Amino acid sequence: MATREYEIGPEHGRLALRTGRSGLGRRAGHDLTLEATRWRATVTDDGQAPAVEVVVEVGGIEVREGTGGVLPLSDQDRAEITRNLRKVLQADRHPTIVYRTTGVAEHELTGGLTVLGRTEPLTVTAELTGDRVTGSATVRQTRWGIKPFSAFFGALRLADDVRVEFDLTLPEKPGS
């Protein structure tokens, strides 16, 4: 069987990150939905062991929604969150986040996630229904050496766990 390679990107679906809040001041902050707008995934299928590589540009992560909080999320809030995100992820030094599989089972991908130049194991659950792939993983920021954002002298903190979710439609043909 010939090796097939699929290129997948934002035109094929959504790659979202969902954050939560913690701390005494959590009521003041927002639970955020961020979306990766510049990313690509390469799926290589040789008939034996499929391999997946996903590359996300940190500069392409945008704030889509903020729920909760005392006040609605403003454009100024969005801009500040984006600046903080790029600062925390050191976008100038580490412009991409990369996930590479080391194994693929029926509903699970195992691999390594590289953030800030540090690679740690990460398991992703995924389900294929027809040409649609949905799935998720939970990324604990401190595992990659990231100190979750905090404000108001630590009374409002971003929760350590960030949920990554995807909903994609596979291209009909390799390379499309």
Backbone as numpy.savetxt, mean C-alpha at the origin, in Angstrom:
# Nx Ny Nz CAx CAy CAz Cx Cy Cz
5.22 -24.98 -21.72 4.38 -23.80 -21.72 5.27 -22.55 -21.72
4.93 -21.58 -22.54 5.69 -20.34 -22.62 5.42 -19.48 -21.40
6.42 -18.73 -21.02 6.27 -17.80 -19.90 5.42 -16.63 -20.35
4.44 -16.27 -19.51 3.60 -15.11 -19.78 3.90 -14.05 -18.74
3.95 -12.80 -19.21 4.21 -11.70 -18.29 3.12 -10.65 -18.45
2.52 -10.30 -17.34 1.45 -9.30 -17.33 1.95 -8.04 -16.65
1.64 -6.91 -17.25 1.93 -5.61 -16.65 0.61 -5.02 -16.18
0.55 -4.66 -14.90 -0.67 -4.15 -14.30 -0.34 -2.81 -13.65
-1.27 -1.87 -13.72 -1.06 -0.56 -13.10 -2.38 0.07 -12.71
-2.35 1.37 -12.40 -3.55 2.06 -11.93 -4.74 1.97 -12.89
-4.47 1.82 -14.18 -5.57 1.69 -15.13 -6.33 0.37 -14.98
-5.77 -0.56 -14.21 -6.40 -1.86 -14.00 -7.13 -1.98 -12.67
-7.02 -0.95 -11.83 -7.71 -1.02 -10.55 -7.10 -0.13 -9.50
-7.42 -0.43 -8.26 -7.09 0.45 -7.14 -6.18 -0.24 -6.14
-5.19 0.53 -5.67 -4.30 0.10 -4.60 -4.41 1.16 -3.51
-5.04 0.79 -2.39 -5.36 1.75 -1.34 -4.68 1.38 -0.03
-4.44 2.40 0.79 -3.89 2.23 2.13 -4.88 2.87 3.09
-5.18 2.16 4.16 -6.14 2.69 5.14 -5.45 2.77 6.50
-5.54 3.97 7.10 -4.92 4.19 8.40 -5.99 4.41 9.44
-5.61 4.22 10.68 -6.50 4.48 11.81 -5.79 5.39 12.80
-6.48 5.72 13.89 -5.93 6.62 14.90 -5.86 5.92 16.24
-4.98 6.43 17.10 -4.92 5.93 18.47 -4.53 7.10 19.36
-4.49 6.85 20.64 -4.12 7.90 21.59 -5.34 8.61 22.16
-5.09 9.40 23.18 -6.18 10.12 23.85 -6.88 11.11 22.94
-6.15 11.69 21.99 -6.74 12.69 21.10 -7.24 12.14 19.78
-7.46 10.83 19.71 -7.84 10.21 18.44 -9.14 10.77 17.85
-10.00 11.31 18.68 -11.27 11.86 18.16 -11.03 13.09 17.29
-9.91 13.76 17.48 -9.62 14.97 16.70 -9.10 14.65 15.30
-8.48 13.50 15.13 -7.86 13.15 13.85 -8.81 12.43 12.92
-8.26 11.95 11.82 -9.05 11.27 10.79 -8.49 9.89 10.50
-9.37 8.96 10.19 -8.97 7.70 9.59 -8.84 8.01 8.10
-7.71 7.67 7.53 -7.43 8.08 6.16 -7.51 6.93 5.17
-7.95 7.27 3.97 -7.81 6.38 2.82 -6.85 7.08 1.88
-5.73 6.43 1.62 -4.73 6.93 0.69 -4.75 6.02 -0.52
-4.41 6.57 -1.68 -4.39 5.75 -2.89 -3.06 5.94 -3.60
-2.48 4.81 -4.01 -1.27 4.86 -4.83 -1.73 5.13 -6.26
-1.31 6.26 -6.81 -1.73 6.63 -8.16 -0.66 6.30 -9.20
0.57 6.06 -8.73 1.66 5.67 -9.63 2.30 4.40 -9.08
1.95 3.29 -9.71 2.47 1.99 -9.33 2.39 1.06 -10.52
3.15 -0.01 -10.43 3.10 -1.04 -11.48 3.35 -2.40 -10.83
2.71 -3.38 -11.38 2.92 -4.75 -10.94 3.27 -5.59 -12.16
4.22 -6.47 -11.98 4.58 -7.41 -13.03 4.30 -8.80 -12.49
3.48 -9.54 -13.23 3.16 -10.92 -12.86 3.77 -11.80 -13.94
4.66 -12.68 -13.53 5.31 -13.60 -14.46 4.83 -15.00 -14.15
4.26 -15.65 -15.16 3.71 -17.00 -14.97 4.40 -17.95 -15.94
5.22 -18.83 -15.37 5.93 -19.81 -16.20 5.25 -21.18 -16.16
4.04 -21.22 -15.56 3.31 -22.48 -15.46 3.68 -23.28 -14.23
4.73 -22.92 -13.55 5.19 -23.63 -12.36 4.97 -22.79 -11.10
5.68 -21.68 -11.04 5.64 -20.84 -9.84 5.50 -19.38 -10.27
4.29 -18.83 -10.23 4.12 -17.43 -10.61 4.91 -16.52 -9.67
5.37 -15.41 -10.22 6.10 -14.42 -9.43 5.43 -13.07 -9.61
5.40 -12.29 -8.54 4.77 -10.97 -8.58 5.76 -9.95 -8.02
5.86 -8.82 -8.70 6.63 -7.69 -8.19 5.76 -6.45 -8.32
5.62 -5.71 -7.22 4.83 -4.47 -7.20 5.76 -3.34 -6.77
5.76 -2.26 -7.55 6.57 -1.09 -7.24 5.63 0.11 -7.13
5.66 0.76 -5.97 4.81 1.92 -5.71 5.71 3.15 -5.55
5.39 4.21 -6.29 6.12 5.47 -6.14 5.55 6.23 -4.95
6.40 6.50 -3.97 5.96 7.21 -2.76 5.36 8.56 -3.13
5.94 9.24 -4.12 5.44 10.54 -4.55 4.07 10.48 -5.21
3.58 9.29 -5.50 2.28 9.12 -6.12 1.20 8.66 -5.16
1.47 8.73 -3.86 0.46 8.35 -2.86 -0.31 9.60 -2.50
-1.63 9.56 -2.69 -2.48 10.73 -2.47 -3.57 10.44 -1.44
-3.93 11.49 -0.71 -5.01 11.39 0.27 -6.34 11.42 -0.49
-7.15 10.40 -0.33 -8.45 10.34 -1.00 -9.61 10.71 -0.07
-9.50 10.28 1.20 -10.63 10.47 2.11 -10.14 10.49 3.55
-10.84 11.25 4.36 -10.60 11.27 5.79 -11.93 11.20 6.51
-12.11 10.19 7.34 -13.37 10.05 8.07 -13.11 10.23 9.55
-14.17 10.56 10.27 -14.03 10.81 11.69 -13.48 12.21 11.90
-13.01 12.46 13.07 -12.43 13.77 13.36 -13.48 14.78 13.76
-13.02 15.85 14.38 -13.91 16.91 14.83 -14.36 17.76 13.65
-13.43 18.02 12.72 -13.72 18.83 11.54 -13.49 18.00 10.29
-14.16 18.35 9.19 -13.90 17.64 7.93 -12.45 17.87 7.48
-11.94 16.94 6.70 -10.59 17.04 6.16 -10.55 18.16 5.13
-9.67 19.14 5.31 -9.57 20.28 4.39 -8.46 20.04 3.37
-8.42 20.88 2.34 -7.34 20.80 1.36 -5.99 21.05 2.03
-5.97 21.95 3.00 -4.74 22.23 3.74 -4.31 20.98 4.53
-5.28 20.29 5.14 -4.99 19.04 5.85 -4.38 18.01 4.90
-5.00 17.88 3.73 -4.51 16.91 2.73 -3.07 17.21 2.34
-2.78 18.49 2.10 -1.42 18.89 1.71 -0.43 18.59 2.84
-0.82 18.87 4.08 0.06 18.61 5.22 0.29 17.11 5.42
-0.76 16.33 5.27 -0.64 14.87 5.39 0.32 14.34 4.31
0.18 14.84 3.09 1.04 14.42 1.99 2.49 14.77 2.28
2.75 15.98 2.77 4.12 16.39 3.12 4.68 15.48 4.22
3.89 15.23 5.26 4.34 14.37 6.36 4.63 12.94 5.88
3.76 12.43 5.01 3.93 11.08 4.47 5.26 10.97 3.73
5.53 11.94 2.87 6.77 11.90 2.09 8.00 12.08 2.97
7.84 12.87 4.03 8.94 13.05 4.98 9.21 11.76 5.76
8.15 11.16 6.31 8.29 9.93 7.09 8.87 8.80 6.23
8.42 8.69 4.99 8.90 7.63 4.10 10.18 8.02 3.36
10.72 9.20 3.69 11.97 9.67 3.09 11.96 9.50 1.57
10.93 10.06 0.95 10.74 9.92 -0.49 11.93 10.39 -1.31
12.69 11.36 -0.78 13.87 11.83 -1.50 14.96 10.77 -1.56
15.09 9.96 -0.52 16.11 8.90 -0.46 15.59 7.54 -0.89
14.30 7.29 -0.67 13.69 5.99 -0.98 12.40 6.26 -1.76
12.50 6.53 -3.05 11.34 6.95 -3.83 10.31 5.85 -4.11
10.67 4.59 -3.84 9.72 3.51 -4.12 9.59 2.56 -2.93
8.44 1.91 -2.90 8.15 0.80 -1.99 7.99 -0.41 -2.90
8.63 -1.52 -2.56 8.63 -2.68 -3.46 8.20 -3.94 -2.70
7.34 -4.73 -3.35 6.95 -6.04 -2.82 7.29 -7.08 -3.88
8.03 -8.11 -3.46 8.38 -9.22 -4.36 7.99 -10.53 -3.69
7.29 -11.36 -4.44 6.88 -12.65 -3.88 8.06 -13.62 -3.84
7.99 -14.49 -2.86 8.92 -15.62 -2.78 8.14 -16.93 -2.90
6.82 -16.83 -2.79 5.96 -18.00 -2.91 4.52 -17.60 -3.15
3.83 -18.43 -3.90 2.42 -18.17 -4.20 1.66 -19.45 -3.93
0.67 -19.37 -3.04 -0.21 -20.50 -2.75 -1.61 -20.13 -3.23
-2.59 -20.93 -2.92 -3.94 -20.72 -3.45 -4.49 -19.32 -3.18
-4.47 -18.87 -1.95 -5.01 -17.54 -1.62 -4.00 -16.69 -0.88
-2.72 -17.02 -1.02 -1.70 -16.31 -0.27 -0.45 -16.09 -1.10
0.08 -14.88 -0.97 1.37 -14.57 -1.56 2.31 -14.29 -0.40
3.45 -14.93 -0.40 4.46 -14.62 0.60 5.60 -13.92 -0.11
6.22 -13.00 0.58 7.31 -12.28 -0.05 7.94 -11.29 0.89
8.68 -10.37 0.30 9.36 -9.34 1.06 8.89 -7.96 0.64
8.60 -7.13 1.62 8.21 -5.75 1.38 9.39 -4.87 1.77
9.82 -4.03 0.83 10.94 -3.13 1.08 10.42 -1.71 1.22
10.62 -1.15 2.42 10.24 0.23 2.74 11.45 0.86 3.42
11.81 2.05 3.01 12.97 2.75 3.58 14.24 1.92 3.44
14.33 1.12 2.37 15.50 0.30 2.13 15.57 -0.95 2.99
14.57 -1.20 3.80 14.55 -2.35 4.71 13.50 -3.35 4.22
13.91 -4.61 4.04 13.00 -5.65 3.56 12.61 -6.57 4.72
11.31 -6.74 4.88 10.76 -7.62 5.90 9.72 -8.53 5.23
9.50 -9.74 5.77 8.50 -10.64 5.20 7.09 -10.07 5.34
6.27 -10.34 4.34 4.87 -9.92 4.37 4.04 -10.93 3.60
2.94 -11.34 4.22 1.99 -12.25 3.57 0.78 -11.42 3.11
0.39 -11.64 1.88 -0.75 -10.95 1.28 -1.80 -12.00 0.96
-3.04 -11.73 1.36 -4.13 -12.62 0.95 -4.71 -12.09 -0.34
-5.10 -13.00 -1.22 -5.64 -12.59 -2.52 -6.66 -13.62 -2.98
-7.63 -13.12 -3.72 -8.65 -14.01 -4.27 -8.88 -13.65 -5.73
-8.86 -14.65 -6.58 -9.08 -14.47 -8.01 -10.47 -14.99 -8.34
-11.30 -14.10 -8.90 -12.65 -14.47 -9.35 -12.77 -14.00 -10.79
-12.70 -14.95 -11.72 -12.69 -14.57 -13.13 -11.42 -13.81 -13.43
-11.55 -12.58 -13.92 -10.37 -11.76 -14.20 -10.14 -10.70 -13.12
-10.86 -10.82 -12.00 -10.75 -9.84 -10.91 -9.95 -10.41 -9.75
-9.00 -9.62 -9.25 -8.17 -10.01 -8.12 -8.38 -8.99 -7.01
-8.76 -9.48 -5.83 -8.89 -8.61 -4.66 -8.03 -9.18 -3.56
-7.59 -8.32 -2.66 -6.78 -8.82 -1.56 -6.34 -7.72 -0.62
-5.58 -8.16 0.39 -5.14 -7.20 1.40 -3.97 -7.75 2.20
-3.36 -6.84 2.93 -2.30 -7.18 3.88 -2.28 -6.10 4.95
-1.78 -6.43 6.11 -1.61 -5.45 7.17 -0.12 -5.21 7.37
0.25 -3.95 7.28 1.65 -3.55 7.44 1.79 -2.84 8.78
2.59 -3.38 9.65 2.88 -2.75 10.95 4.11 -1.85 10.74
3.89 -0.55 10.78 4.94 0.41 10.43 6.24 0.22 11.21
6.14 -0.01 12.51 7.34 -0.11 13.34 8.23 -1.29 12.93
7.66 -2.26 12.28 8.45 -3.40 11.80 9.47 -2.98 10.75
9.18 -1.88 10.05 10.08 -1.34 9.03 10.85 -0.12 9.56
10.82 0.07 10.87 11.55 1.18 11.47 10.86 2.52 11.34
9.57 2.51 11.05 8.82 3.75 10.89 8.13 4.08 12.21
8.34 5.27 12.68 7.64 5.73 13.88 6.32 6.35 13.40
5.18 5.79 13.79 3.90 6.34 13.34 3.78 7.83 13.70
3.22 8.58 12.78 3.05 10.02 12.95 2.25 10.30 14.22
2.65 11.36 14.92 1.89 11.78 16.10 1.82 13.30 16.13
0.83 13.81 16.84 0.63 15.25 16.99 0.13 15.52 18.41
0.06 16.78 18.75 -0.42 17.18 20.08 0.34 16.46 21.19
1.69 16.48 21.06 2.57 15.87 22.05 2.26 14.39 22.26
1.88 13.71 21.20 1.62 12.28 21.25 0.21 11.89 21.62
-0.64 12.88 21.91 -2.02 12.55 22.28 -2.81 11.99 21.09
-2.43 12.40 19.88 -3.04 11.87 18.66 -1.95 11.15 17.89
-2.17 9.88 17.62 -1.18 9.08 16.91 -1.85 8.30 15.79
-1.08 8.11 14.74 -1.50 7.21 13.68 -1.31 5.80 14.22
-2.29 4.95 14.06 -2.16 3.57 14.52 -1.00 2.90 13.78
-0.33 1.98 14.44 0.83 1.32 13.88 0.47 0.49 12.65
-0.70 -0.14 12.65 -1.10 -0.99 11.53 -1.74 -0.17 10.41
-1.27 -0.39 9.19 -1.84 0.20 7.98 -2.34 -0.95 7.13
-3.56 -0.85 6.69 -4.16 -1.91 5.86 -3.98 -1.54 4.39
-3.42 -2.45 3.64 -3.24 -2.27 2.20 -4.28 -3.15 1.51
-5.05 -2.55 0.59 -6.10 -3.29 -0.11 -5.97 -3.04 -1.61
-6.30 -4.06 -2.38 -6.29 -3.88 -3.84 -7.48 -4.57 -4.46
-7.92 -4.00 -5.57 -9.04 -4.51 -6.35 -8.68 -4.25 -7.80
-8.35 -5.30 -8.53 -7.78 -5.17 -9.87 -8.52 -6.06 -10.87
-8.51 -5.63 -12.10 -8.98 -6.45 -13.20 -7.76 -6.80 -14.05
-7.52 -8.10 -14.22 -6.36 -8.53 -14.97 -6.52 -8.22 -16.46
-5.44 -7.86 -17.13 -5.52 -7.63 -18.57 -5.83 -8.95 -19.28
-6.47 -8.86 -20.43 -6.85 -10.08 -21.17 -5.65 -10.83 -21.72
-4.62 -10.09 -22.12 -3.47 -10.72 -22.74 -2.20 -10.28 -22.02
-1.19 -11.14 -22.02 0.10 -10.73 -21.44 0.58 -9.45 -22.10
1.19 -8.60 -21.30 1.75 -7.36 -21.80 0.74 -6.25 -22.04
-0.58 -6.53 -21.83 -1.58 -5.48 -22.11 -2.08 -4.84 -20.85
